[in-house]
Structures are given as C-alpha cells and as structure tokens.
Amino acid sequence: MMKYFYSVAALLLVLGCADTEQTSQAPLLGTTWNLAEMNNEKIQHPGPQIPHLRFEAEKVTGNDGCNNFFGGYTLDGNSLKFGMLGSTRMACPQIKDFDMEFNKMISATTRYRVSSNKLELFENDELLASFLAAEQS
C-alpha cells in the first residue's frame, strides 16, 4: 500500500513539474498586424507609415505604406474577403508602386491563418502576405 502511495505521489510530482507553458496566439480582432512579407519578399518599409491591418467587429482599418484605408470584410471559418475599401489619397512618390501592390494583395485575399503572433493571407493556397502582431501597450 505504501509503495502504491509513493508511486502516485511521484507521478503527481512529475506531472506538476511538467512544462505547462502554452504559446499564446494573438487574436485576429483587436490586434494591429504589421506587414512583414509580401509576394515572398521581406518588407523594408519604404513609406512614411508601416503597412498594417487592424480588424475590429465588422470593419478593417490600416495603412498601405502611404494612405490610410477603412472598410468592411467578411469571415466564414478561415475564409476572409475584404469589401470595398475607402482611403486617403496622399502622394508618396518614394514608395513607387508599393501601395498598389499592397491593395492588389488585399483584393485577392480569400482566406487567412493566424499562428502564434503571425497572420498569413492567402489567395486559395498561395501565400500572399505575412503580418506580425504589433507590440500591444
């Protein structure tokens, strides 16, 4: 009986010391997602702003590296489709066509995946862009 007791106590001690740390995952909604890669290339932010997305209930806001944008989106499981987006119209010649490529990527998005602190946007099975969760203050 005592042998059984020590075995159970040892098992509980081992289980209690096991690594219980779980990786936290940034939520899609309420997180600012900074662009890290687009078209399989790491992004060196060329414009006055860091390109980013932020999803809230029923709306998305962000910046394409030059202009702020806003609009709607729909989620259905891991499907994501952006609606019509409005934006400011600042001129940013230093970024060349980057803002147009960013907006083209947004329009082509059909699904997403969040893994840890990374948001990936896809057109079907093709990875379009990767975003990293911004530090939350």
N, C-alpha and C positions, 0 to 999 in steps of 0.2 A: 504494500500500500504506500509506504514511504517512497519507494522507487517511482511509483506512478506519480506521486505528488511532485517530486523533483523533476521528472520529465515534463510535466505540464508547466511547472514554474520556469524551466529553461526555455521551453517553446514560447511562452508568453514574453520572456525577456528578449529573445531573439526577434520576435515579431514587433515588439515595442521599440526596438532599436533600428528597425529597418528604415531605409530611406523613404520617407513619405512625401518628399517634396515633389510637387506636380508642376509641370510647366503651365504657366498661365497663358491664356490666349486673349489677345486684345479683341474686344467686341467690334463688329463691323460698324454699328451705330455709335455715334458719340466719340469716335476716335479720329484724329487727324492723321491721314495717311500720306506721307511724303514719297514722291516718285523716286525710285532707286534705279530701275532698269526699264527700258522701253526698246522694243524691237531687238532684243538680245544684246543690248549695249548698256553699260553702266552710264548713268547720267551725271554729267558735270553741269550743274545748274547754270545755264547761260544767261538767264534774265535777271530782272530786278527782284523777282519773287521765286521761292521754291515751289515748283509744281506740286499740287496736293489735291486731295479729295477729303471731304468730310460728309458722312451720311448721317442724317437725322431722320426722324419719323417722316416719311413721305417727301423728303427733299434732300438734294445733294448740293453742296457748295464747294468751291475750290478755286484754284488758280492754275492756269496753263503755262506759267512762267512769265506771263506778261499781264493777262487780263483775268479779272475775277469772273466766275460764272456761277450760275444757280439754275436749278430746275428740278424736275421730278425723275423718279426711277421706279421700277417695279422689281420686286423679288418674288421668286417662286422656287422654294428649295434653294438650290445653288445657282439657279438661273438669275441673271441680272440684265436688265435692259434699261438704258438711260432714255428719258423722254426728251422733249425739246428743251434746249438749254439757252438761257439768255446770258449775255456777257457785256462787260465794259468793252470799249473799243480804243484802248491806248495803242500808240505806235511804239514798238520795241524793235528797232532795226538790228540791234545787237544779237537777237536770238534767231535771226533768219527765218526759217520755216518751222522751227521747233513747236510753236504754238499750234500750227495747223496739223502737224503730225500727232500731237497730243490729242487734239479734238477728233481727229480721224480714229485714233485708238479708242476713245470713249464711245464714239458712234458704232464701232464694230463689236463692242463687248457683248457677249451672250451669256457668260457665266463667270463666277468668281470662286475663290477658295481663300479662306483665312487659316493660316497655320502659324501658331505662336504669335509673333508680332509682325507677320508678313501677310499682305493682301496681294493676291495674284488675280489679274483679269485675263480672260480668255475669249477668243472667238472660236467657238466649238472646242477643239482640242489644242489649238495653237495658243501658246502663251504670248500675250500682247505686252504686258507690263507687270512690274512688281513694285509694290509700295511698302514702306516700313512705317510702323506706328511711331508717331512723334512722341517725344517725351511729354508726359502729362504733368502739369504743375498743380 
